[in-house]
Amino acid sequence: MKIESSTISMSSQHSLTEKDFQSESLQVWGGDGKDSGKLTIVDISAQAKNLFEAQQQTNSVAKADTADQFELSDKDKQRIRLIQSFIQALTGKKIKFYVLSTKNSDAEKIENTAVNLQNVNNGQQNLGWGLHYNFQKTHIEEESTSFSANGVVKTADGKVINLDISLTMSRKFMASQQIDIKAGDALKDPLVINFDAPAAKLSANKYSFDIDSNGKEDQISFLGQGSGFLALDLNDDGVINNGKELFGPQSGNGFAELAQYDSDGNNWIDESDAIYDKLRIWTKDEAGQDILLALGQKGIGAIYLGNVSTEFSLKDSSNTLNGQIRSTGIFLKENGAVGTMQHVDLAV
């Protein structure tokens, strides 16, 4: 081919976006510094432990494939040390590390550092304090390049060629890291239905109730006026005896527990489901006496099983944490009005 003349036009576009997101929270409840002589076990993910030990070696040599690793930074390691020191200062407990295995997704690099503290003398014993630390960091890169060319080429033998070509190249990378530390007494999380209140509130009064169903009474804050715990009286004795008759304390996900009773699969608990007539709203009167109400007594016709995260701390006038709202869903009344149902973690 011999080119006699040509008119060519080429263009390209390039875009590169990098985003970093970071969040950090620390919640502490109770705390009296007792049981200082008992050993506390800390479980930490194997990947995080290996990364920590690798970075402690000052003479380590970087390898070619380490560029793809999303490693704990010095600041992240310092966070873990500070939380460890905080726990020791709070409880006087010694800390010992054990390794847990983790699984990583091929789609994105996720590093989770999960730490759980338990009292080895008695796993069911309430320590009187609790702590939850969470740190999350995400890095996102998106890059794209487009190229196009068009024009006219005339060859020496008189042929005319009209050309038009384009291509697009793109990539996306996301790496995330999470450090989650839980210590002491866990928050217990029943479902709360706000039949005559916009959202759940906790009273300053404490009541005895075996919320974790271990045979021992816990001291929990009860709900304010207009809200009640969604309950199922399993033995039909007219009393909510322990956390097994609520939705959430056993599994940590009350909405999922309730969804098991959605017999027709429409994502609602309504009169088509056998459990509807058995569900109760557990509340108290001004004198602290228990009251059990059927859903129909408060005009509730259907409960939606969907929910979204709505993190919010419920604290008293002294800023002591009594509970934590985790997520919120909705219900419908027979008159068409809409109310809220919430997953609430209670400090015990």
C-alpha positions as CSV (number, residue, x, y, z in Angstrom):
1,M,0.0,0.0,0.0
2,K,1.2,3.5,-0.9
3,I,-0.4,6.5,0.7
4,E,-0.9,9.5,-1.5
5,S,-2.7,11.7,1.0
6,S,-4.6,11.5,4.3
7,T,-6.5,13.6,6.8
8,I,-6.4,12.1,10.3
9,S,-8.0,13.3,13.5
10,M,-7.2,11.7,16.9
11,S,-8.4,12.5,20.4
12,S,-8.3,11.0,23.9
13,Q,-9.7,11.6,27.3
14,H,-8.3,10.5,30.7
15,S,-9.9,10.4,34.1
16,L,-8.3,9.4,37.4
17,T,-10.2,9.6,40.7
18,E,-8.9,8.6,44.1
19,K,-11.1,8.6,47.2
20,D,-10.4,7.8,50.9
21,F,-13.0,7.3,53.5
22,Q,-12.3,6.8,57.2
23,S,-14.5,6.4,60.3
24,E,-13.6,5.7,64.0
25,S,-15.8,5.2,67.0
26,L,-15.3,4.1,70.7
27,Q,-18.2,3.2,73.0
28,V,-17.7,2.4,76.7
29,W,-20.4,1.5,79.2
30,G,-20.3,0.6,82.9
31,G,-16.8,0.0,84.4
32,D,-15.7,-0.4,88.0
33,G,-12.2,-1.8,87.6
34,K,-13.0,-5.1,89.5
35,D,-11.7,-8.6,88.8
36,S,-8.3,-7.2,88.1
37,G,-6.6,-10.5,88.8
38,K,-8.4,-12.5,86.1
39,L,-6.9,-13.3,82.7
40,T,-8.5,-11.8,79.6
41,I,-8.1,-13.5,76.2
42,V,-7.9,-11.4,73.1
43,D,-8.6,-13.1,69.7
44,I,-7.1,-11.2,66.7
45,S,-7.2,-12.2,63.1
46,A,-4.3,-14.1,61.7
47,Q,-3.7,-11.7,58.8
48,A,-3.5,-8.7,61.1
49,K,-1.2,-10.5,63.5
50,N,1.1,-11.5,60.7
51,L,1.2,-8.0,59.3
52,F,2.0,-6.6,62.7
53,E,4.9,-9.0,63.2
54,A,6.2,-8.5,59.7
55,Q,6.4,-4.7,60.2
56,Q,8.2,-5.2,63.6
57,Q,11.2,-6.7,61.7
58,T,13.5,-3.8,61.0
59,N,15.6,-5.7,58.5
60,S,12.8,-7.1,56.4
61,V,13.3,-6.9,52.6
62,A,10.4,-5.7,50.4
63,K,9.4,-8.3,47.8
64,A,7.8,-7.6,44.4
65,D,4.4,-8.9,45.2
66,T,4.0,-6.9,48.4
67,A,2.8,-3.9,46.4
68,D,-0.6,-5.6,46.3
69,Q,-0.9,-5.9,50.1
70,F,-3.0,-3.5,52.1
71,E,-1.0,-3.4,55.2
72,L,-1.6,-2.0,58.7
73,S,-0.1,1.4,58.9
74,D,1.9,2.6,61.9
75,K,-1.1,4.7,63.0
76,D,-3.4,1.6,62.8
77,K,-1.0,-0.4,65.0
78,Q,-0.8,2.5,67.4
79,R,-4.6,2.5,67.6
80,I,-4.6,-1.2,68.6
81,R,-1.9,-0.5,71.3
82,L,-3.9,2.5,72.7
83,I,-7.1,0.4,72.9
84,Q,-5.1,-2.4,74.6
85,S,-3.7,0.1,77.1
86,F,-7.2,1.6,77.6
87,I,-8.7,-1.8,78.4
88,Q,-5.9,-2.6,80.8
89,A,-6.4,0.8,82.5
90,L,-10.1,0.3,82.7
91,T,-10.1,-3.3,84.0
92,G,-6.6,-3.9,85.3
93,K,-6.6,-7.1,83.3
94,K,-3.7,-8.7,81.6
95,I,-3.9,-9.2,77.8
96,K,-2.9,-12.3,75.8
97,F,-3.2,-12.7,72.1
98,Y,-4.6,-15.8,70.2
99,V,-5.0,-16.2,66.5
100,L,-8.2,-16.6,64.5
101,S,-8.3,-17.7,60.9
102,T,-9.9,-15.4,58.3
103,K,-11.0,-15.7,54.7
104,N,-10.3,-13.0,52.1
105,S,-12.4,-12.2,49.0
106,D,-10.7,-12.2,45.6
107,A,-12.9,-9.3,44.4
108,E,-11.5,-6.8,46.8
109,K,-8.8,-6.8,49.4
110,I,-10.4,-6.7,52.8
111,E,-8.4,-6.9,56.1
112,N,-10.4,-7.4,59.2
113,T,-8.9,-7.2,62.7
114,A,-11.5,-8.7,65.0
115,V,-10.8,-8.7,68.8
116,N,-13.0,-10.3,71.4
117,L,-12.4,-10.3,75.1
118,Q,-13.8,-12.9,77.4
119,N,-13.5,-13.7,81.1
120,V,-12.0,-17.2,81.2
121,N,-13.2,-18.0,84.7
122,N,-16.9,-17.7,83.8
123,G,-18.0,-16.8,80.3
124,Q,-21.5,-16.1,81.6
125,Q,-20.5,-13.7,84.3
126,N,-21.3,-10.1,83.9
127,L,-18.2,-7.9,84.3
128,G,-20.1,-4.7,84.8
129,W,-18.4,-2.9,81.9
130,G,-18.2,-3.1,78.2
131,L,-16.3,-1.6,75.3
132,H,-16.7,-1.5,71.5
133,Y,-14.0,0.1,69.3
134,N,-14.4,0.2,65.5
135,F,-12.1,1.7,62.8
136,Q,-12.8,1.5,59.1
137,K,-10.7,2.8,56.2
138,T,-11.4,2.5,52.5
139,H,-9.4,3.5,49.5
140,I,-11.0,3.7,46.0
141,E,-9.3,4.3,42.7
142,E,-11.1,4.6,39.4
143,E,-9.3,5.3,36.1
144,S,-10.5,5.4,32.5
145,T,-9.0,6.4,29.2
146,S,-10.7,6.7,25.9
147,F,-9.1,7.0,22.4
148,S,-10.7,7.7,19.0
149,A,-9.4,8.3,15.5
150,N,-11.1,9.0,12.2
151,G,-10.2,10.4,8.9
152,V,-9.8,9.7,5.2
153,V,-6.8,8.0,3.5
154,K,-6.2,8.0,-0.3
155,T,-3.8,5.5,-1.8
156,A,-1.7,5.8,-4.9
157,D,-4.0,3.5,-6.8
158,G,-7.0,5.7,-6.2
159,K,-8.6,3.9,-3.3
160,V,-10.3,6.0,-0.6
161,I,-10.4,4.6,2.9
162,N,-12.6,6.1,5.5
163,L,-11.4,5.1,8.9
164,D,-13.1,5.3,12.3
165,I,-11.8,3.5,15.4
166,S,-12.2,3.9,19.2
167,L,-11.3,2.1,22.4
168,T,-11.9,2.5,26.1
169,M,-9.7,1.3,28.9
170,S,-10.9,1.3,32.5
171,R,-10.0,-0.1,35.9
172,K,-11.3,0.1,39.5
173,F,-9.5,-0.8,42.7
174,M,-10.9,-0.8,46.2
175,A,-9.1,-1.8,49.4
176,S,-10.7,-1.7,52.8
177,Q,-9.5,-2.2,56.4
178,Q,-11.5,-2.7,59.5
179,I,-10.4,-3.0,63.1
180,D,-13.1,-4.1,65.5
181,I,-12.5,-4.6,69.2
182,K,-15.2,-5.7,71.7
183,A,-14.6,-6.3,75.3
184,G,-16.5,-7.0,78.5
185,D,-20.3,-7.4,78.6
186,A,-22.0,-7.3,75.2
187,L,-24.9,-5.1,74.4
188,K,-28.2,-7.1,74.0
189,D,-30.4,-6.2,71.1
190,P,-34.1,-6.8,71.1
191,L,-36.6,-5.3,68.5
192,V,-38.6,-2.3,69.7
193,I,-41.9,-1.2,68.2
194,N,-42.7,2.5,68.6
195,F,-46.5,2.2,68.6
196,D,-47.0,5.8,69.9
197,A,-43.6,7.4,69.7
198,P,-41.4,8.5,66.8
199,A,-38.3,6.6,68.1
200,A,-37.2,4.5,71.0
201,K,-36.1,6.1,74.3
202,L,-34.8,4.4,77.4
203,S,-35.8,5.3,80.9
204,A,-33.4,6.0,83.7
205,N,-35.0,3.2,85.8
206,K,-33.3,-0.2,85.7
207,Y,-35.3,-3.4,85.8
208,S,-34.3,-7.0,86.5
209,F,-34.6,-9.2,83.4
210,D,-32.7,-12.3,82.1
211,I,-32.2,-10.8,78.7
212,D,-29.4,-13.2,77.6
213,S,-31.3,-16.3,78.9
214,N,-28.5,-17.6,81.0
215,G,-30.5,-18.1,84.2
216,K,-29.2,-14.8,85.8
217,E,-31.1,-11.5,86.1
218,D,-29.6,-8.5,84.3
219,Q,-30.2,-4.9,85.0
220,I,-31.5,-3.2,81.9
221,S,-33.1,0.2,81.1
222,F,-36.7,-0.2,80.1
223,L,-38.3,1.7,77.2
224,G,-40.0,5.1,77.5
225,Q,-43.7,5.7,77.0
226,G,-45.0,4.9,73.5
227,S,-42.6,2.1,72.8
228,G,-42.5,-1.6,73.7
229,F,-40.5,-4.8,73.0
230,L,-41.8,-7.0,70.3
231,A,-42.4,-10.3,72.0
232,L,-43.6,-13.9,71.6
233,D,-45.0,-15.6,74.7
234,L,-43.6,-19.1,73.9
235,N,-45.2,-20.9,76.9
236,D,-48.4,-18.8,76.9
237,D,-48.1,-17.9,80.6
238,G,-48.8,-14.3,80.0
239,V,-45.3,-13.3,81.1
240,I,-42.2,-12.5,79.1
241,N,-39.7,-14.6,81.1
242,N,-36.4,-14.0,79.4
243,G,-34.6,-12.9,76.2
244,K,-35.7,-16.1,74.3
245,E,-39.2,-14.6,74.1
246,L,-37.9,-11.4,72.4
247,F,-36.5,-11.0,68.9
248,G,-32.8,-10.4,68.8
249,P,-31.0,-11.2,72.0
250,Q,-30.1,-14.7,71.0
251,S,-28.9,-14.1,67.4
252,G,-28.1,-10.4,67.4
253,N,-30.5,-9.8,64.5
254,G,-34.1,-9.4,65.5
255,F,-35.3,-8.6,62.0
256,A,-33.9,-11.8,60.7
257,E,-35.4,-13.8,63.5
258,L,-38.9,-12.3,62.8
259,A,-38.5,-12.9,59.0
260,Q,-38.5,-16.7,59.7
261,Y,-42.2,-16.4,60.4
262,D,-43.0,-14.8,57.0
263,S,-44.9,-17.8,55.7
264,D,-46.0,-16.3,52.4
265,G,-42.7,-14.6,51.7
266,N,-44.0,-11.1,51.0
267,N,-41.5,-9.5,53.3
268,W,-44.3,-8.5,55.7
269,I,-45.6,-10.0,58.9
270,D,-49.3,-9.5,58.5
271,E,-52.6,-11.3,59.2
272,S,-51.6,-13.9,56.5
273,D,-48.9,-15.2,58.8
274,A,-49.8,-17.5,61.7
275,I,-47.5,-15.6,64.1
276,Y,-49.4,-12.3,63.7
277,D,-52.0,-13.1,66.3
278,K,-49.4,-14.4,68.7
279,L,-47.1,-11.4,68.7
280,R,-47.2,-9.1,71.7
281,I,-46.0,-5.7,72.6
282,W,-44.3,-5.8,76.1
283,T,-44.4,-2.5,77.9
284,K,-44.9,-1.2,81.5
285,D,-47.2,1.2,83.1
286,E,-46.2,4.2,85.3
287,A,-46.0,1.9,88.3
288,G,-43.6,-0.5,86.5
289,Q,-46.2,-3.2,86.1
290,D,-45.9,-5.4,83.0
291,I,-48.4,-5.0,80.2
292,L,-48.8,-7.3,77.2
293,L,-50.7,-6.0,74.2
294,A,-51.7,-7.7,71.0
295,L,-50.7,-5.9,67.8
296,G,-54.4,-5.2,67.0
297,Q,-54.9,-3.4,70.3
298,K,-52.5,-0.7,69.0
299,G,-54.0,-0.8,65.5
300,I,-50.9,-2.4,64.0
301,G,-51.8,-4.2,60.8
302,A,-48.4,-5.2,59.2
303,I,-44.7,-5.1,60.0
304,Y,-42.2,-4.6,57.2
305,L,-39.1,-6.8,57.5
306,G,-36.7,-4.5,55.7
307,N,-34.5,-2.1,57.7
308,V,-31.5,0.2,57.3
309,S,-28.7,1.2,59.6
310,T,-29.5,4.2,61.9
311,E,-26.7,4.3,64.5
312,F,-27.6,6.5,67.5
313,S,-26.5,6.4,71.1
314,L,-29.1,6.4,73.9
315,K,-27.4,8.1,76.9
316,D,-28.7,9.5,80.2
317,S,-28.1,12.9,81.7
318,S,-24.6,11.8,82.9
319,N,-23.7,10.7,79.4
320,T,-23.7,7.0,80.4
321,L,-24.6,4.7,77.6
322,N,-27.9,2.8,78.2
323,G,-28.3,1.5,74.7
324,Q,-27.6,1.9,71.0
325,I,-30.1,2.1,68.2
326,R,-28.7,0.0,65.3
327,S,-31.3,-0.1,62.6
328,T,-34.8,1.1,61.8
329,G,-37.7,-0.3,59.9
330,I,-41.4,0.5,59.6
331,F,-44.9,-0.9,60.3
332,L,-48.4,0.0,59.0
333,K,-51.4,0.7,61.1
334,E,-54.9,-0.3,60.0
335,N,-55.8,3.4,59.4
336,G,-52.8,3.8,57.0
337,A,-50.5,5.6,59.4
338,V,-46.8,4.6,59.5
339,G,-44.7,3.9,62.5
340,T,-41.1,2.7,63.2
341,M,-39.6,-0.5,64.6
342,Q,-36.0,-0.5,65.8
343,H,-33.2,-2.8,66.6
344,V,-31.9,-1.5,70.0
345,D,-28.8,-2.8,71.8
346,L,-29.2,-2.6,75.5
347,A,-26.3,-2.2,77.9
348,V,-26.4,-4.7,80.7
